[in-house]
Amino acid sequence: MIYDHRTYTCRPGTIAKHLKLYEAEGWQIQKKHLGDPAVYAATETGDVNSYVHIWQYESAADRASKRAKLKADPEWQEYLKKSAEAGYLISQINKILVPTGFFSDLTKD
């Protein structure tokens, strides 16, 4: 099991607009290819111009396969174009997380 942890930062005052665009144009396409995320949340304290989503995969190969299908989807490409044109995002940080042994044991139940 691996987790793809992504943090995106929006220009101040644009996070609501960005999330509205994503909800309308990207959410269903991404879910179609990646499944439901483990977490999709806006930051309430600290950097309030950011949000996080975490996707769960069986393996690196599973992640690569699903993300390749997403990338090849013309609807996803159209969403990415609209998002880039809107210019709301200013940074993105991706991390691949591997559960610790004791957490892995908890998720087997």
N, C-alpha and C positions, 0 to 999 in steps of 0.2 A: 504494500500500500504506500502511495506517495500522495502528498498534497501540494498543489500549485497555489501559492499564496501571492496575491497581486495587490499592490497598493498604487492607486492612481491619485494624483493631485490635480485639481482644477484651478484655473485662474480665480481669484477671489470674486465672489458674487455670481459664479456660473455653475456651481455644482448642481443646483436644482434643475437648471436647464439641461445640463449634460445628462443627468439621470433620467429626465423626462424623454430625451431623445433616445437614450438606450432602451428604456422601457418600451417605447413605441416601435423602434426600428431594429433593435439588436437582441433583446432578451429572449424571445421565442426561438430565434435562429440558433443562438448559442446553446440554449437548453436542448434543442433538437439534437445537437451533435455531442455535447458534453454531459448531458444529464443535469440533474439539480445540483447546484453548488452546496457545499457544506455550510458556507457563510457568504452572505452578500450584505454588507452593512456600511452605512455612512458613519464617519467619525463624529462623535458628539462633543468630545472635549479634546484639547490639544490642537492638532492641525485640522480644523473644522472644514477645510477645503479639500479633504481627501475622503476616499472610501476604499474598502477592502473587499475582495472576494476570494474565496478559497474553494478550489475544485479538487475532488478526490478521484484518484485513478488507481487501478489495480497494479500498474507498473509504469515504468518509463515508456515502454513500448505501447501500452494502452493509451497513455497521454499523447504520444507522438501520432498514433493512428487517428485518434479523435480530433486532435488539433489540425491535422492535415485535411481531414474531411471538412472541418469548419472553414479553413482557409480557402478551400476550393469552391465553397458555396457562393454563387454570384450574389445572393441576397446579403451575405455577410460582407462581401467586398463593397457592395453599395452602402451598407451601414458604415463601414470604415471610412469611406469617401465622405459621407455626410458628417461624420464625427470630426474628421480632419478639417473640413471646410468650416465647421462651427468654431473650431479653435479653442474649445473649452479646456482641453487637457494640457498640462505643462510638464508633467513627469509621470513615469511609470517605474515601479520597482517590482521585479519578479523574484520569488524564492521557491525552490523546491524543498519541501520538508519531508522528512522520514520519521515516522512515529518511533518513540523510544520503546524499548522492550516491554516495560510495564504498561504503557498505554496500549500497545498492540494486544496484550493479553486481555485488557478490559474490553476491547472492541470485538473480541471473538465470541462473546456471549450472545 
